[in-house]
């Protein structure tokens, strides 16, 4: 593998990690927003939106982790060092 290909794989791995962190950040925002909406008094209609935000946050983290693991597994075959035959 030449250097250009190796650097492209490293960039892809870092982009994958950055995307996972973005999913985590979005999940935390949805979670905090859902909890805040559930704690509001006197706004019965917003409780439904709060529950919806909690459900979407749970689904979002599942999708993010699934995509991260899937791409990570597909890239492992490129990251394995080539087998070096043992010399006698």
N, C-alpha and C positions, 0 to 999 in steps of 0.2 A: 504494500500500500504506500503510495507516495504521500508526501507531506500535505499537499493540497486536499487530498481525500480525508486524511486524518483530521485536519483542521475543520473540514466541513462536518465531520461526525461530531467533533467536540462542540461546534456551534449548534448543531441540532440537539445535542444532549442538554446544553445550557438553555436553549429555547424551550425545551420540554419542561425543564425544572421551573423556568420563569412562568410558563403557562399554568403549571400546577399551583404555584404561589398566587397567581391571579385568581384561580378558582377558589383557593382558600380565602383570599381577601374578600371576594364577592360573597362567599358563604357567610363570613363573619358579619358583613354589613347587613345581609338579609336576616341573619339570626338576631342581631341587635335591633334592627327595625321591627321585626316581628314581635319580639319581646316588649319593645316600647309600645307598640300598638295594642298589645294585649293588656298592658297595665293602665291604659287610659280609662278613666271613669266617665260614664255618660255618653260614650260613643259606641253604641252596640253594633252599628254597621261596620266599624273599623276592626272589630274583633275577627270578623271573617277574613279581612285582608291580612291581619296579623297571623292567623293560622295558615293562610296561603303562603305568606312569606317564609314561615317556618318549614313548610313542606318543600317549597322551592329551594330553600337553603340545603336541606337534606339531599334532595335530588342533585343539586349542583355539586356537592362534594363527592357524591358517588360517581358522577360523570367525570369529574376532574381526575379522581384517583384511577378510574378505569382507563381513561385515555393515557395517563402517565405510564401506568403499568404496561399497557399494550405497546406503546412506542418503545418503552425501555426493553421489553422482551424482544421486539423485532430488531433492535439495534445491537443486542448482545452478540450476535453472530459476527458483526463487523468489528467488535472491540476485542474479541479473543485474539491473543497473540498467536502467530502461526507456530505450529508445532515444529520444533527444531529437532532433527534426528540426532541421536546420541552417537558420538564418534567413539570407535573402539580404540 
